[in-house]
Amino acid sequence: MAEHGDDPHPEPQDDTQAPGEVLIVTGMSGAGRTTAANALEDLGWYVVDNLPPQMLRPLLELSSAAGSAMPKIAAVVDVRGRDLFRELPAITRALRDASQLRVLFLDASDDALVRRFEAVRRPHPLQGDGTILDGIRRERERVAIIREAADVIVDTSTLNIHQLSTRIVDVFAVDGEARHTTTVMSFGFKYGMPPDADLVADMRFLPNPFWVPELRAHTGEAPEVRDYVLAQNGATEFIDAYAAALRPVLLGYQSENKRHSVIAVGCTGGKHRSVVTALELATRLREVPGVAVNVKHRDLGRE
């Protein structure tokens, strides 16, 4: 018997979570869908390319079941789906009420699209036996209704791929989300320079703690080594000046949509001076807006 206040016929619990944000990426062929999809993927979206519109509902159900594992989905849907593409407007209308669904439409002028198809020497998917312009006109007729209902329209006529990527990041990045990730990597020159380094700093102008007996067994992570290195003439001045010089570089990387960089800091063995400098530099670079900073000590464990 149910106690007072208990519901004798409780409703079954629904463990299904609401689907996350879903974005349909569509538009004219040659207008930059692949570039937009890559930019979204860099922002953490789960991107599905060339998806038939009929698969959107199962994709939303999968998103709901996956919960936080798949919070944002971008589905690239276009005329490569042939006759299936015609059902996109109706399917989109039906799904808008059931999810956080938006439509991104990429467009460009006829002249720009013709130049792009000619540059890659590929036919337009709807060209058939006609010209590239014939294919573009047929596609415009098919996508007109989708364009009218789009949430975001981006005209890429005058944009290169880097500018388009930056525009996508501007529109879809979450406020406060990092637009660039940099890894500050300490290393030892005697083991070779990191092949993936974008910028390299050489700390061998400072006295080497290796030759101080009480410091030799420690690393740059130890407070006594840090204090020794930073007390040397020019150490703090160099770190402050280098961080200031890197600030416009990291901001420029964001403008050019360069998503990752490696700033290498070297000393002889990669154990003392470079480690201290990398840690100090990372602390200063974390103040640069839009930048996430990681620290890696490549050669710290070597003998």
NUNU-154982 format. One record per residue (C-alpha): residue in three letters; z, y, x. Coordinates in steps of 0.25 Angstrom, whole numbers. Each point is the difference from the previous one (the first is absolute). Layout:
BEGIN
<"ALA" <Z Y X>> ...
This chain:
BEGIN
<"MET" <0 0 0>> <"ALA" <-3 14 5>> <"GLU" <11 9 3>> <"HIS" <1 13 -7>> <"GLY" <-10 10 5>> <"ASP" <-9 -11 6>> <"ASP" <-14 -1 -6>> <"PRO" <-1 -15 -5>> <"HIS" <-16 1 2>> <"PRO" <-2 8 13>> <"GLU" <-14 5 3>> <"PRO" <-6 -8 11>> <"GLN" <0 8 13>> <"ASP" <-14 5 5>> <"ASP" <0 -1 15>> <"THR" <-14 6 0>> <"GLN" <0 13 7>> <"ALA" <-9 12 -4>> <"PRO" <-13 0 9>> <"GLY" <-1 10 11>> <"GLU" <-10 11 1>> <"VAL" <-15 -5 -1>> <"LEU" <-11 9 5>> <"ILE" <-15 -3 -4>> <"VAL" <-9 4 11>> <"THR" <-14 2 -5>> <"GLY" <-12 10 1>> <"MET" <-14 1 6>> <"SER" <-5 -10 10>> <"GLY" <0 7 13>> <"ALA" <11 10 -4>> <"GLY" <11 -6 9>> <"ARG" <7 -11 -7>> <"THR" <2 -8 12>> <"THR" <6 12 8>> <"ALA" <9 3 -12>> <"ALA" <5 -14 -1>> <"ASN" <3 -1 15>> <"ALA" <8 13 -1>> <"LEU" <8 -5 -12>> <"GLU" <2 -13 7>> <"ASP" <6 8 12>> <"LEU" <9 7 -10>> <"GLY" <6 -14 -4>> <"TRP" <-9 -3 -12>> <"TYR" <-4 -14 -3>> <"VAL" <-15 1 -1>> <"VAL" <-10 -9 -7>> <"ASP" <-14 2 2>> <"ASN" <-12 -3 -9>> <"LEU" <9 -4 -11>> <"PRO" <-7 -4 -14>> <"PRO" <6 9 -11>> <"GLN" <4 -12 -7>> <"MET" <10 -4 11>> <"LEU" <8 13 -2>> <"ARG" <9 -5 -10>> <"PRO" <4 -13 8>> <"LEU" <2 9 12>> <"LEU" <10 9 -8>> <"GLU" <7 -13 -4>> <"LEU" <1 -4 14>> <"SER" <5 13 4>> <"SER" <11 -1 -11>> <"ALA" <4 -14 5>> <"ALA" <0 4 15>> <"GLY" <9 12 -3>> <"SER" <3 8 12>> <"ALA" <-8 -9 9>> <"MET" <-13 7 -6>> <"PRO" <5 14 -5>> <"LYS" <-14 7 2>> <"ILE" <-14 -7 -3>> <"ALA" <-13 7 2>> <"ALA" <-12 -8 -6>> <"VAL" <-14 4 5>> <"VAL" <-9 -2 -12>> <"ASP" <-15 4 0>> <"VAL" <-14 -3 -4>> <"ARG" <0 -12 10>> <"GLY" <6 -7 -12>> <"ARG" <-13 1 -7>> <"ASP" <1 -2 -15>> <"LEU" <15 -2 1>> <"PHE" <1 14 4>> <"ARG" <-4 5 -14>> <"GLU" <13 -4 -5>> <"LEU" <9 8 9>> <"PRO" <1 12 -10>> <"ALA" <5 -8 -11>> <"ILE" <10 -9 9>> <"THR" <5 13 6>> <"ARG" <4 6 -13>> <"ALA" <7 -13 -4>> <"LEU" <8 0 12>> <"ARG" <4 14 1>> <"ASP" <11 -1 -10>> <"ALA" <6 -13 7>> <"SER" <1 5 14>> <"GLN" <0 12 10>> <"LEU" <-15 0 1>> <"ARG" <-8 11 6>> <"VAL" <-15 0 3>> <"LEU" <-6 7 13>> <"PHE" <-14 3 -1>> <"LEU" <-8 3 13>> <"ASP" <-13 8 -2>> <"ALA" <-10 7 9>> <"SER" <-13 7 -2>> <"ASP" <-13 -7 -1>> <"ASP" <-5 6 13>> <"ALA" <13 -5 7>> <"LEU" <-1 -14 -5>> <"VAL" <-15 -1 3>> <"ARG" <3 4 15>> <"ARG" <11 -10 1>> <"PHE" <-8 -12 -6>> <"GLU" <-11 4 10>> <"ALA" <9 1 12>> <"VAL" <5 -14 -3>> <"ARG" <-13 -6 -4>> <"ARG" <5 -7 -12>> <"PRO" <-6 1 -14>> <"HIS" <8 5 -11>> <"PRO" <6 -11 -9>> <"LEU" <-8 4 -12>> <"GLN" <-12 4 7>> <"GLY" <-8 -12 -3>> <"ASP" <-15 3 2>> <"GLY" <2 15 0>> <"THR" <5 10 9>> <"ILE" <14 3 5>> <"LEU" <0 12 -10>> <"ASP" <-4 -9 -11>> <"GLY" <12 -9 3>> <"ILE" <9 12 1>> <"ARG" <-4 6 -14>> <"ARG" <2 -14 -7>> <"GLU" <14 0 6>> <"ARG" <3 14 -5>> <"GLU" <-4 -4 -14>> <"ARG" <10 -13 1>> <"VAL" <12 8 6>> <"ALA" <-1 13 -8>> <"ILE" <10 -5 -10>> <"ILE" <10 -5 11>> <"ARG" <-1 13 7>> <"GLU" <3 8 -13>> <"ALA" <13 -8 -1>> <"ALA" <4 0 15>> <"ASP" <14 5 4>> <"VAL" <-5 5 14>> <"ILE" <-14 3 4>> <"VAL" <-4 3 14>> <"ASP" <-13 5 4>> <"THR" <-3 -5 14>> <"SER" <-14 7 2>> <"THR" <5 8 11>> <"LEU" <11 -9 6>> <"ASN" <-1 -9 12>> <"ILE" <9 -13 -1>> <"HIS" <11 7 7>> <"GLN" <1 11 -9>> <"LEU" <-1 -9 -12>> <"SER" <11 -9 5>> <"THR" <9 13 2>> <"ARG" <-4 4 -15>> <"ILE" <5 -14 -5>> <"VAL" <13 1 8>> <"ASP" <2 14 -6>> <"VAL" <-2 -5 -14>> <"PHE" <7 -13 1>> <"ALA" <11 1 10>> <"VAL" <14 0 -5>> <"ASP" <8 13 3>> <"GLY" <7 -2 13>> <"GLU" <-8 -12 4>> <"ALA" <-4 -1 14>> <"ARG" <-15 3 3>> <"HIS" <0 -4 14>> <"THR" <8 -11 8>> <"THR" <2 2 15>> <"THR" <6 -10 9>> <"VAL" <7 5 12>> <"MET" <-1 -11 11>> <"SER" <8 -1 13>> <"PHE" <-7 -8 11>> <"GLY" <0 -3 15>> <"PHE" <-12 5 8>> <"LYS" <1 -13 9>> <"TYR" <-3 -8 -12>> <"GLY" <-12 8 -4>> <"MET" <-3 11 -10>> <"PRO" <0 -4 -15>> <"PRO" <-14 -2 -4>> <"ASP" <2 6 -14>> <"ALA" <6 13 5>> <"ASP" <-5 13 -6>> <"LEU" <8 9 9>> <"VAL" <8 -3 13>> <"ALA" <11 7 7>> <"ASP" <5 -3 14>> <"MET" <15 1 2>> <"ARG" <-1 -4 15>> <"PHE" <3 14 4>> <"LEU" <15 -2 -3>> <"PRO" <9 -7 9>> <"ASN" <1 -15 -2>> <"PRO" <13 -5 -5>> <"PHE" <-4 -14 6>> <"TRP" <5 6 13>> <"VAL" <14 3 -5>> <"PRO" <8 -13 1>> <"GLU" <9 2 -12>> <"LEU" <-12 3 -9>> <"ARG" <-10 -11 5>> <"ALA" <4 -11 -9>> <"HIS" <0 9 -12>> <"THR" <-12 5 -9>> <"GLY" <-3 14 -5>> <"GLU" <7 -4 -13>> <"ALA" <13 1 7>> <"PRO" <7 13 -1>> <"GLU" <3 1 15>> <"VAL" <-15 -1 3>> <"ARG" <-4 9 -11>> <"ASP" <10 11 6>> <"TYR" <-5 -2 14>> <"VAL" <-15 1 -4>> <"LEU" <2 12 -9>> <"ALA" <9 7 11>> <"GLN" <-12 0 10>> <"ASN" <-8 13 2>> <"GLY" <-12 1 -10>> <"ALA" <4 -12 -8>> <"THR" <4 8 -13>> <"GLU" <-10 11 2>> <"PHE" <-11 -10 1>> <"ILE" <4 -8 -13>> <"ASP" <2 13 -8>> <"ALA" <-13 5 5>> <"TYR" <-8 -13 -2>> <"ALA" <6 -1 -14>> <"ALA" <-5 14 -3>> <"ALA" <-14 -3 5>> <"LEU" <0 -13 -8>> <"ARG" <3 7 -13>> <"PRO" <-14 6 -3>> <"VAL" <-6 -13 5>> <"LEU" <7 -8 -10>> <"LEU" <-3 10 -11>> <"GLY" <-14 0 4>> <"TYR" <0 -15 -1>> <"GLN" <4 1 -14>> <"SER" <-11 10 -3>> <"GLU" <-10 -10 6>> <"ASN" <6 -11 -8>> <"LYS" <3 -8 13>> <"ARG" <11 -9 -5>> <"HIS" <6 -6 12>> <"SER" <3 5 15>> <"VAL" <7 -5 12>> <"ILE" <7 9 10>> <"ALA" <3 -7 12>> <"VAL" <11 4 10>> <"GLY" <0 -6 14>> <"CYS" <8 -2 12>> <"THR" <0 -10 11>> <"GLY" <6 -12 -7>> <"GLY" <1 5 -14>> <"LYS" <15 -2 0>> <"HIS" <7 13 2>> <"ARG" <-7 14 0>> <"SER" <-11 -4 -10>> <"VAL" <10 -6 -9>> <"VAL" <9 12 -1>> <"THR" <-12 9 -1>> <"ALA" <-6 -8 -11>> <"LEU" <13 0 -8>> <"GLU" <2 15 2>> <"LEU" <-15 3 -4>> <"ALA" <1 -8 -12>> <"THR" <12 7 -5>> <"ARG" <-8 13 1>> <"LEU" <-13 -5 -6>> <"ARG" <7 -5 -12>> <"GLU" <2 15 -4>> <"VAL" <-16 1 -1>> <"PRO" <-3 1 -15>> <"GLY" <-8 -13 -5>> <"VAL" <3 -8 12>> <"ALA" <7 -13 1>> <"VAL" <5 -4 14>> <"ASN" <2 -14 6>> <"VAL" <5 -3 14>> <"LYS" <-4 -12 8>> <"HIS" <5 -3 14>> <"ARG" <-11 -9 5>> <"ASP" <5 -4 14>> <"LEU" <15 1 -3>> <"GLY" <3 -15 1>> <"ARG" <-8 -2 13>> <"GLU" <7 -3 13>> 
